[in-house]
């Protein structure tokens, strides 16, 4: 939980776009864009680190996020 490891087992299962009739129509595009953006960022800045001091969860049960 302390490291961003996109290659760990099950890493691709932690991004949610709803389900059933409420599944996001743009989910495939958003996943592709995120994959390209993260790959490009990590290739350009291979030694990048995350400052976790300002990261807080929004506290909601549904639609949770940072």
SULVENKA-V433542 format. One line per field, one symbol per residue. phi: phi as a letter, one per 30 degrees, with the letter a starting at -180 (. if undefined). psi: psi as a letter, one per 20 degrees, with the letter a starting at -180 (. if undefined). burial: I if it has 24 or more other ideal C-beta (glycine too) atoms within 12 Angstrom, else O. A space follows every 10 residues. Layout:
phi=???
psi=???
burial=???
This chain:
phi=.dbdbdcdei ddcccbbiai dcdddceddd dddddddddd ddddbdcdbc dddcdbddid dchdad
psi=iiqoniiqpj hijjpqkarc ijpphjgggg gggggggggg ghhhmhjqrp ojhjpqqijq gqlqa.
burial=OOOOOOOOOO OOOOOOOOOO OOOOOOOOOO OOOOOOOOOO OOOOOOOOOO OOOOOOOOOO OOOOOO
